[in-house]
Amino acid sequence: MENRGTTVGDCMADRLRDRLTELETQLADLAATRDALASLLTDSARLAALDSVA
């Protein structure tokens, strides 16, 4: 950190950008997993409702 902690040096900026990219990838993976689970639960509930009517 430079300028009393308000500026990030080049070396640290590269590391922070890499970490940000990692976090964004993890977030995207988690969102995809969440969507898949939500879809599975929704489909399962629909099938259960159909089975209970039949």
DODOZA-23915 format. One record per residue: residue in one letter; x negated, y negated, z of N, C-alpha, C, O, CB in turn. Coordinates in steps of 0.2 Angstrom, whole numbers, plus 5000, padded with zeros to 4 digits. Each point is the difference from the previous one (the first is absolute). Glycine has a CB too. Layout:
// residues N
aXYZXYZXYZXYZXYZ/...
END
This chain:
// residues 54
m499650065000500449945000499649945000499450005003501550065003/e499349894991499649944999500549945002500650015000498650044991/n500549895009500449945002500550015005500649995000499349984988/r499850055018500450015006500650054999500549995003499249895000/g500150174993500550055000500649994995500550044999499249995012/t500249924984500549994996499950024993500450004995499949905011/t499050124992499850024994499750075001499650015004500249874992/v500450174999499750065000499450004995500149984994501050085009/g498349974999499450014996500250054994500450045001498849935009/d500450024985500150054994500050075002500450044998499049874995/c500150115011499950075002500750035004500250054998498549935002/m501549985005500650015003500650004996500450045001499049925009/a500649994985500650004996500150064996500550024999499349865000/d499650154998500150064997500250065004500550044997498649924996/r500750045013500350065004500749995002500450045000498449975005/l501449924996500749995002500450014994500650035000499149895008/r500150074986500450014994500150084999500550024998499149874996/d499850155007500150075000500550035005500450044998498449964998/r501249975010500450025005500749994998500550045001498649945008/l501049964988500749984998500350044995500650025000499149865003/t499850144992500250054995500250075003500550034998498849914994/e500350085013500250065003500750005003500450045000498449985002/l501349925002500650005003500649994995500650035002498849915008/e500550034985500649994995500150074997500650024999499149864998/t499850165002500150074997500450045005500550044999498449954995/q500950015013500350035005500849985001500450045000498549975006/l501249934993500749975001500450034994500650025001499049885005/a500150104988500450024994500150085001500650024998498949894994/d500050135010500250075001500550015006500450044999498449984998/l501249945008500550015005500749984998500550035001498649945007/a500949984987500749984998500250054995500650015000499149875001/a499950154995500250064996500350065004500550034998498749934993/t500450055014500250065005500749985003500450045000498449995002/r501349915000500649985003500650004995500550035002498949895006/d500550064986500550004995500250084999500650014999499049884996/a499950155004500150074999500450035005500550044999498549974995/l500849985013500450035005500749975001500550045001498449975005/a501249924992500749985001500450034994500650015001498949885003/s500250124990500450034995500250075002500550024998498949914993/l500150115012500150075002500650005005500450044999498449994998/l501249935008500549995005500749984997500550035001498649955007/t500949984987500649984997500350054996500650025000499049864999/d500050164997500250054996500350065004500550034998498649944993/s500550045014500250065005500749985003500450055001498449985001/a501349915000500649985003500650014995500550025002498949905006/r500550064986500550004995500250084998500650015000498949884995/l500050155005500150074999500450035006500450044999498549974994/a500949975013500350025006500849985000500450045002498549965005/a501249944991500749984999500450034995500650025001499049875003/l500150134991500350044994500250075003500550034998498949904993/d500150105012500150075003500550005005500450055000498449974998/s501349935006500550005005500749994997500550025003498749935005/v500950024986500649994997500250064996500650015000499249874999/a499750154999500250074996500250055004500250064997499049914995/
END
